[in-house]
């Protein structure tokens, strides 16, 4: 067995061990906004306090990704809302009872349990002074000519949901122009700064009062009830989580959100206060957490290890596949255009779209689809540089090797590939640096890495937290470039000495 094959086998064994370990614990998911992070942490800590191993995969993108994660067993339970389940997952209408809802969910192998006790509905909001000036108090008022020039800052998910903007616009016959998407975590600062005029909010958002917003009345009753529940796999026993039932009312949830968004507490800290019963009221403005404290937080080692595993695991697979493809393109010139075209097209596919496709393909979230996506992105520079390096080797050297009695395979291995190695390594360096940056997106599907901090920072509009994820990724990219650059120069020096 070759060294590369042994390394690949070791990686696969580690992946299998990780899957076996995950099978022994309950995996809690959460979406990419403050409330979902907090509720996910509350569920995890509630389980752990009863001696049940649990893991929290944070910020897993939108409803579709979490639905796929539940279906494949990558996640066992996550906080969801009845209106979202009915309209987004089941494509139905109405406000069913929990029993009716579970009857609809049963064929999917899912169930909703543990109603948490509050309704977090969607709503639209404007600055109070502007709404008063334009005479807008209800959603139907947005059809007035005075509202035609409003700039919309709606979240990406709200723009795509069955119970979101397209259906709302049709129900109220609003003439407003189609808006661009804006991350929910950034919307409040955008409306406060006057960059947008109308945003979608959650009724339990802590910033509504702080930013002096007017919540528009849903006068046609468009939005359904969004009662918070735990959506889980049908095989999961909800009994250990029953203590959470009806324990969080709307006021409590607003207070929990405020502790994160206004007081600067961490998701885990807020959840711990609630689970331990020390109170959900505002904890007061805590000491500001500096950049260094965020950078050197206890999760640094775990995130660094995950990021390195993503980058170098995908890079190794790309080498094992890309170098033979580059050799094939060089050896059979008519195939070069087709191969280069295919790997070039893969490079142009948007990262999030590729991740979503691979989740459906492999039937799960986490490490495997993330590594596959990064592998596909790393192919182009490796295939292209392998082909370019071999093409640049003078044909006379190959003929000389053959005249000395070497077979074409031996000539490739002992003459042409060593001479092409500096160019090939330049491609490997490019692929590695690209993957360091792209790997931050893997956090959207629960694969970890420094992207976790960036995603969490976006959720609460915390620039320090985002920098605490972006800076290590940038430094890692520079280190990787430096290391591979040194290897490239070393190889070039060996080639010149020959």
C-alpha positions as CSV (number, residue, x, y, z in Angstrom):
1,X,0.0,0.0,0.0
2,X,1.4,3.4,-1.0
3,X,1.9,6.2,1.5
4,X,-1.0,8.3,-0.1
5,X,-3.3,5.2,0.1
6,X,-2.4,4.7,3.8
7,X,-3.1,8.4,4.6
8,X,-6.4,8.2,2.8
9,X,-7.3,5.0,4.6
10,X,-6.4,6.7,7.9
11,X,-8.7,9.7,7.1
12,X,-11.6,7.4,6.2
13,X,-11.0,5.5,9.5
14,X,-11.1,8.7,11.4
15,X,-14.3,9.8,9.7
16,X,-15.9,6.4,10.5
17,X,-14.8,6.7,14.1
18,X,-16.3,10.2,14.2
19,X,-19.6,8.9,12.9
20,X,-19.6,6.1,15.4
21,X,-19.0,8.6,18.2
22,X,-21.8,10.9,16.9
23,X,-24.2,7.9,16.9
24,X,-23.7,7.7,20.7
25,X,-24.9,11.2,21.4
26,X,-27.9,13.4,20.6
27,X,-27.1,16.0,18.0
28,X,-28.9,19.3,18.5
29,X,-29.2,21.7,15.6
30,X,-29.9,25.4,15.3
31,X,-30.5,28.0,12.6
32,X,-28.5,31.1,12.0
33,X,-30.1,33.6,14.3
34,X,-29.7,34.5,17.9
35,X,-32.9,32.9,19.3
36,X,-32.2,29.6,17.6
37,X,-28.6,29.5,18.9
38,X,-29.9,30.1,22.5
39,X,-32.6,27.5,22.3
40,X,-30.2,25.0,20.8
41,X,-27.9,25.5,23.7
42,X,-30.7,25.2,26.2
43,X,-31.7,21.9,24.7
44,X,-28.0,20.6,24.7
45,X,-27.4,21.7,28.3
46,X,-30.7,20.3,29.5
47,X,-29.8,16.9,28.1
48,X,-26.2,17.0,29.5
49,X,-27.5,17.9,32.9
50,X,-29.4,14.6,32.9
51,X,-26.2,12.7,31.9
52,X,-27.2,12.3,28.3
53,X,-24.3,13.0,25.8
54,X,-25.3,15.8,23.5
55,X,-23.7,18.0,20.8
56,X,-24.9,21.3,19.4
57,X,-24.3,21.9,15.7
58,X,-24.8,25.7,15.5
59,X,-25.9,28.0,12.7
60,X,-26.9,25.4,10.1
61,X,-28.3,27.7,7.5
62,X,-32.0,27.6,6.6
63,X,-34.9,25.3,7.1
64,X,-34.1,23.2,4.1
65,X,-30.7,22.3,5.4
66,X,-32.0,21.3,8.8
67,X,-34.9,19.3,7.2
68,X,-32.3,17.3,5.3
69,X,-30.1,16.9,8.4
70,X,-33.1,15.4,10.3
71,X,-34.0,13.1,7.4
72,X,-30.5,11.7,7.2
73,X,-29.9,11.5,11.0
74,X,-27.1,14.1,11.0
75,X,-29.3,16.0,13.5
76,X,-31.7,14.6,16.0
77,X,-33.6,17.6,17.2
78,X,-33.7,21.4,16.7
79,X,-36.0,24.3,17.7
80,X,-38.6,25.2,15.1
81,X,-41.9,27.1,14.8
82,X,-45.2,25.6,13.9
83,X,-45.9,28.1,11.1
84,X,-42.6,27.2,9.5
85,X,-43.3,23.5,9.8
86,X,-46.8,23.8,8.2
87,X,-45.9,26.1,5.4
88,X,-42.2,25.4,4.7
89,X,-41.8,21.7,5.4
90,X,-45.4,20.4,4.8
91,X,-46.5,23.0,2.2
92,X,-49.9,23.2,3.9
93,X,-52.1,26.0,5.3
94,X,-53.8,26.7,8.6
95,X,-52.9,26.5,12.3
96,X,-53.2,22.8,13.3
97,X,-53.1,21.4,16.8
98,X,-49.9,19.6,17.9
99,X,-51.7,16.3,17.4
100,X,-52.8,17.2,13.9
101,X,-49.3,18.5,13.1
102,X,-47.7,15.2,14.2
103,X,-50.2,13.3,12.0
104,X,-48.9,15.2,9.0
105,X,-45.2,14.7,10.1
106,X,-45.4,11.0,10.8
107,X,-44.9,9.9,7.2
108,X,-41.6,11.8,7.2
109,X,-40.4,10.1,10.3
110,X,-40.6,13.3,12.3
111,X,-42.5,14.7,15.2
112,X,-43.0,18.0,17.0
113,X,-42.9,17.9,20.8
114,X,-42.2,20.0,23.9
115,X,-44.1,23.3,23.1
116,X,-41.8,25.9,24.7
117,X,-44.5,28.4,25.5
118,X,-44.2,31.4,23.2
119,X,-45.2,32.5,19.7
120,X,-42.5,34.2,17.6
121,X,-44.2,35.4,14.5
122,X,-42.8,37.2,11.5
123,X,-43.5,40.9,11.2
124,X,-42.5,44.0,9.2
125,X,-41.0,47.0,11.0
126,X,-40.0,50.6,10.1
127,X,-38.4,53.5,12.0
128,X,-41.1,55.1,14.1
129,X,-40.4,58.6,12.9
130,X,-40.6,57.6,9.2
131,X,-43.7,55.5,9.7
132,X,-45.4,58.4,11.5
133,X,-44.4,60.8,8.7
134,X,-45.8,58.5,6.0
135,X,-48.9,57.5,7.9
136,X,-48.0,53.8,7.9
137,X,-49.3,51.6,10.8
138,X,-50.5,48.4,9.0
139,X,-49.0,46.2,6.3
140,X,-51.9,47.2,4.0
141,X,-50.6,50.8,4.2
142,X,-47.6,49.8,2.3
143,X,-49.8,49.9,-0.8
144,X,-50.1,53.7,-0.5
145,X,-48.3,55.8,-3.0
146,X,-46.3,57.4,-0.1
147,X,-44.7,53.9,0.5
148,X,-43.6,53.3,-3.1
149,X,-40.1,54.6,-2.6
150,X,-39.4,52.6,0.6
151,X,-36.1,50.6,0.5
152,X,-36.6,47.0,1.6
153,X,-34.0,45.1,3.6
154,X,-35.5,41.6,3.9
155,X,-33.7,38.5,5.0
156,X,-32.7,35.9,2.4
157,X,-34.9,33.2,3.9
158,X,-37.9,35.5,4.2
159,X,-37.5,36.3,0.5
160,X,-37.7,32.6,-0.4
161,X,-40.1,31.1,2.1
162,X,-43.7,30.0,1.3
163,X,-44.9,32.2,4.1
164,X,-42.5,35.0,3.2
165,X,-42.3,38.0,0.9
166,X,-43.7,36.7,-2.4
167,X,-46.9,35.4,-0.7
168,X,-47.2,38.4,1.6
169,X,-46.8,40.8,-1.4
170,X,-49.5,38.9,-3.3
171,X,-51.9,38.8,-0.3
172,X,-51.7,42.5,0.3
173,X,-51.2,43.4,-3.4
174,X,-48.2,45.5,-2.6
175,X,-46.6,47.4,-5.5
176,X,-43.1,47.5,-3.9
177,X,-40.1,46.6,-6.1
178,X,-38.3,43.2,-5.5
179,X,-35.7,43.8,-2.8
180,X,-32.2,42.4,-2.5
181,X,-31.4,40.0,0.4
182,X,-29.9,41.3,3.7
183,X,-28.7,39.1,6.6
184,X,-31.1,39.3,9.5
185,X,-28.2,40.0,11.9
186,X,-27.3,43.2,9.9
187,X,-30.8,44.5,9.3
188,X,-31.2,46.5,12.5
189,X,-28.0,48.5,12.0
190,X,-28.9,49.0,8.4
191,X,-32.4,50.5,9.2
192,X,-30.9,52.6,12.1
193,X,-28.3,54.0,9.7
194,X,-31.0,54.8,7.1
195,X,-29.7,52.4,4.4
196,X,-33.0,50.6,4.3
197,X,-36.5,51.6,5.4
198,X,-38.4,48.3,6.0
199,X,-37.2,45.0,7.4
200,X,-38.6,41.7,8.4
201,X,-38.3,40.9,12.1
202,X,-39.2,38.2,14.7
203,X,-41.7,39.3,17.4
204,X,-39.2,38.3,20.1
205,X,-36.3,40.3,18.8
206,X,-34.7,42.2,21.5
207,X,-33.7,45.2,19.4
208,X,-37.2,46.4,18.4
209,X,-37.5,48.8,21.3
210,X,-33.9,49.8,21.3
211,X,-34.0,51.0,17.7
212,X,-37.4,52.6,18.1
213,X,-39.2,50.7,15.4
214,X,-42.9,50.5,14.6
215,X,-44.1,46.9,14.1
216,X,-46.7,47.0,11.3
217,X,-50.1,45.4,12.1
218,X,-50.8,42.3,10.1
219,X,-54.4,43.5,9.4
220,X,-55.3,40.7,7.0
221,X,-54.0,37.9,9.3
222,X,-51.4,36.7,6.7
223,X,-48.9,35.2,9.1
224,X,-49.8,32.0,10.9
225,X,-49.0,31.1,14.5
226,X,-45.3,30.4,15.0
227,X,-45.4,28.5,18.3
228,X,-41.9,27.4,19.3
229,X,-41.5,23.6,19.6
230,X,-38.8,21.0,19.2
231,X,-38.8,19.3,15.9
232,X,-37.2,15.9,16.2
233,X,-36.8,12.5,14.6
234,X,-39.7,10.2,15.4
235,X,-37.4,7.7,17.2
236,X,-36.1,10.3,19.7
237,X,-37.7,10.1,23.2
238,X,-38.7,13.6,24.2
239,X,-39.1,12.8,27.9
240,X,-35.7,14.2,29.0
241,X,-36.7,17.5,27.4
242,X,-40.2,17.6,28.9
243,X,-39.0,20.0,31.7
244,X,-38.8,22.7,29.1
245,X,-42.5,22.5,28.2
246,X,-44.3,25.9,28.5
247,X,-41.3,27.2,30.5
248,X,-40.4,30.1,28.1
249,X,-43.0,32.8,27.5
250,X,-42.5,35.6,25.0
251,X,-41.2,38.0,27.7
252,X,-38.6,35.5,28.8
253,X,-37.5,34.8,25.3
254,X,-37.0,38.6,24.6
255,X,-34.9,38.8,27.8
256,X,-32.8,35.9,26.7
257,X,-32.2,37.4,23.3
258,X,-31.4,40.7,24.9
259,X,-28.7,39.2,27.1
260,X,-26.8,38.2,23.9
261,X,-27.6,41.0,21.6
262,X,-27.6,43.9,24.0
263,X,-25.5,42.7,27.0
264,X,-22.9,40.8,25.0
265,X,-23.2,37.5,26.8
266,X,-22.4,34.2,24.9
267,X,-25.1,31.8,23.8
268,X,-23.8,29.1,26.2
269,X,-23.7,31.5,29.1
270,X,-27.3,32.7,28.6
271,X,-28.5,29.1,28.3
272,X,-26.6,28.1,31.4
273,X,-28.3,30.8,33.5
274,X,-31.7,29.7,32.2
275,X,-31.1,25.9,32.7
276,X,-29.7,26.4,36.2
277,X,-32.7,28.6,37.1
278,X,-30.6,31.6,38.0
279,X,-33.0,33.8,36.0
280,X,-33.7,35.0,32.4
281,X,-33.9,38.6,33.1
282,X,-31.3,41.0,31.7
283,X,-28.0,40.4,33.3
284,X,-26.8,44.0,32.9
285,X,-24.2,45.3,30.6
286,X,-21.2,43.0,31.0
287,X,-17.6,43.8,30.5
288,X,-16.7,44.2,26.8
289,X,-14.9,41.2,25.4
290,X,-11.8,42.2,23.5
291,X,-10.5,40.8,20.2
292,X,-7.7,38.9,21.9
293,X,-10.1,37.2,24.4
294,X,-12.3,36.1,21.5
295,X,-9.3,34.9,19.5
296,X,-7.8,32.9,22.4
297,X,-11.2,31.5,23.5
298,X,-11.2,27.8,24.6
299,X,-12.7,26.7,21.3
300,X,-9.7,27.9,19.3
301,X,-7.9,24.5,19.3
302,X,-11.0,22.6,18.2
303,X,-11.8,25.1,15.4
304,X,-8.2,25.1,14.2
305,X,-8.1,21.3,14.1
306,X,-11.4,21.2,12.2
307,X,-10.3,23.9,9.7
308,X,-7.0,22.1,9.0
309,X,-8.8,18.7,8.6
310,X,-11.1,20.3,6.0
311,X,-8.3,22.0,4.1
312,X,-5.8,19.2,4.0
313,X,-8.2,16.3,3.8
314,X,-9.8,17.8,0.7
315,X,-6.3,18.8,-0.7
316,X,-5.1,15.2,-0.3
317,X,-8.1,13.8,-2.2
318,X,-7.6,16.5,-4.9
319,X,-4.0,15.5,-5.3
320,X,-4.9,11.8,-5.7
321,X,-7.5,12.6,-8.3
322,X,-6.1,15.8,-9.9
323,X,-2.6,14.7,-10.7
324,X,-3.8,11.6,-12.7
325,X,-6.3,13.8,-14.5
326,X,-3.6,16.3,-15.4
327,X,-1.4,13.4,-16.7
328,X,-4.3,12.1,-18.7
329,X,-4.9,15.5,-20.3
330,X,-1.2,15.7,-21.2
331,X,-0.9,12.1,-22.5
332,X,-4.1,12.3,-24.7
333,X,-4.2,16.0,-25.9
334,X,-7.7,15.7,-27.5
335,X,-9.1,15.1,-23.9
336,X,-7.4,18.2,-22.5
337,X,-10.1,20.6,-23.5
338,X,-12.9,18.5,-22.1
339,X,-11.1,17.8,-18.8
340,X,-10.1,21.5,-18.3
341,X,-13.6,22.6,-19.1
342,X,-15.2,20.3,-16.6
343,X,-12.9,21.2,-13.7
344,X,-13.3,24.9,-14.7
345,X,-17.0,24.7,-14.5
346,X,-16.8,23.1,-11.1
347,X,-14.8,26.2,-9.9
348,X,-17.6,28.5,-11.0
349,X,-20.4,26.9,-9.0
350,X,-21.4,29.1,-6.0
351,X,-20.2,27.6,-2.8
352,X,-23.5,27.5,-1.0
353,X,-25.2,25.9,-4.0
354,X,-22.6,23.2,-4.2
355,X,-22.8,22.5,-0.5
356,X,-26.6,22.2,-0.8
357,X,-26.3,19.8,-3.7
358,X,-23.7,17.6,-2.0
359,X,-25.9,17.5,1.2
360,X,-28.7,15.9,-0.9
361,X,-26.2,13.7,-2.8
362,X,-24.4,12.2,0.2
363,X,-27.5,12.3,2.5
364,X,-26.1,14.2,5.4
365,X,-24.4,17.4,6.6
366,X,-21.0,17.9,8.3
367,X,-17.5,16.8,7.3
368,X,-18.2,14.7,4.2
369,X,-20.1,17.1,2.0
370,X,-17.8,20.0,3.1
371,X,-14.6,18.0,2.2
372,X,-16.1,16.9,-1.1
373,X,-17.0,20.5,-2.0
374,X,-13.5,21.7,-1.1
375,X,-12.0,18.8,-3.1
376,X,-13.9,19.9,-6.2
377,X,-12.8,23.5,-5.8
378,X,-9.1,22.4,-5.5
379,X,-9.2,20.3,-8.7
380,X,-8.7,23.1,-11.3
381,X,-5.3,24.5,-10.2
382,X,-3.9,21.0,-9.6
383,X,-5.1,19.5,-12.9
384,X,-4.1,22.7,-14.9
385,X,-0.7,22.9,-13.4
386,X,0.1,19.2,-13.7
387,X,-0.8,19.5,-17.4
388,X,1.1,22.7,-17.8
389,X,4.2,21.3,-16.1
390,X,4.3,18.1,-18.2
391,X,3.7,20.1,-21.4
392,X,6.7,22.3,-20.6
393,X,9.1,19.4,-20.3
394,X,11.1,19.3,-23.6
395,X,10.2,16.3,-25.8
396,X,13.9,15.6,-26.3
397,X,14.3,14.6,-22.6
398,X,11.5,12.1,-23.0
399,X,13.1,10.7,-26.1
400,X,16.5,10.5,-24.4
401,X,15.0,8.6,-21.5
402,X,13.3,6.1,-23.9
403,X,16.6,5.6,-25.8
404,X,18.2,4.7,-22.5
405,X,15.8,1.8,-22.1
406,X,13.2,3.4,-19.8
407,X,9.6,2.5,-20.4
408,X,7.1,5.4,-21.0
409,X,5.8,4.9,-17.4
410,X,9.3,5.0,-16.0
411,X,10.1,8.0,-18.1
412,X,7.1,9.8,-16.7
413,X,7.9,8.8,-13.1
414,X,11.6,9.5,-13.1
415,X,12.1,12.2,-15.6
416,X,9.0,14.2,-16.6
417,X,7.1,14.4,-13.3
418,X,10.2,15.5,-11.3
419,X,10.8,18.2,-13.9
420,X,7.2,19.3,-13.8
421,X,7.0,19.2,-10.0
422,X,7.7,23.0,-9.4
423,X,4.8,23.9,-11.6
424,X,2.6,21.2,-10.1
425,X,3.4,22.5,-6.6
426,X,2.4,26.0,-7.5
427,X,-1.0,24.6,-8.3
428,X,-1.1,22.7,-5.0
429,X,-0.2,26.0,-3.2
430,X,-3.0,27.8,-5.0
431,X,-5.5,25.1,-4.2
432,X,-4.5,25.1,-0.5
433,X,-4.8,28.8,-0.1
434,X,-8.2,28.9,-1.9
435,X,-9.5,26.1,0.4
436,X,-8.4,27.9,3.6
437,X,-10.8,30.7,2.7
438,X,-13.6,28.6,1.3
439,X,-13.5,26.3,4.3
440,X,-15.1,29.0,6.4
441,X,-18.4,28.4,4.6
442,X,-18.4,24.8,5.9
443,X,-19.8,26.1,9.1
444,X,-23.2,26.6,7.4
445,X,-23.5,22.8,7.3
446,X,-22.1,21.9,10.6
447,X,-18.5,21.0,9.5
448,X,-16.9,23.4,12.0
449,X,-13.7,25.4,11.5
450,X,-13.2,29.2,12.0
451,X,-16.3,29.8,10.0
452,X,-18.3,29.0,13.1
453,X,-17.2,32.3,14.7
454,X,-18.0,34.2,11.5
455,X,-21.5,32.8,11.2
456,X,-22.2,33.4,14.9
457,X,-20.9,36.9,14.6
458,X,-23.2,37.6,11.7
459,X,-26.2,36.2,13.6
460,X,-25.7,38.9,16.3
461,X,-23.9,41.5,14.2
462,X,-20.8,41.2,16.4
463,X,-17.8,42.4,14.4
464,X,-15.3,41.3,17.1
465,X,-16.6,37.7,16.9
466,X,-16.5,37.8,13.1
467,X,-12.9,39.1,13.2
468,X,-12.0,36.3,15.7
469,X,-12.9,33.9,13.0
470,X,-11.7,35.8,9.9
471,X,-8.2,36.7,11.3
472,X,-7.1,33.1,12.1
473,X,-8.4,32.0,8.7
474,X,-6.4,34.8,7.0
475,X,-3.2,34.0,9.0
476,X,-3.6,30.3,8.2
477,X,-3.9,31.2,4.5
478,X,-0.6,33.2,4.8
479,X,1.1,30.3,6.6
480,X,-0.1,27.8,4.1
481,X,1.1,30.0,1.3
482,X,4.5,30.5,3.0
483,X,5.0,26.7,3.7
484,X,4.1,25.7,0.2
485,X,6.1,28.5,-1.3
486,X,9.1,27.2,0.6
487,X,8.5,23.7,-0.6
488,X,8.2,25.1,-4.2
489,X,11.5,26.9,-3.9
490,X,13.2,23.8,-2.4
491,X,12.0,21.6,-5.2
492,X,13.1,24.2,-7.7
493,X,16.6,24.3,-6.1
494,X,16.9,20.5,-6.4
495,X,15.8,20.7,-10.0
496,X,18.5,23.3,-10.8
497,X,21.2,21.3,-9.0
498,X,20.5,18.4,-11.2
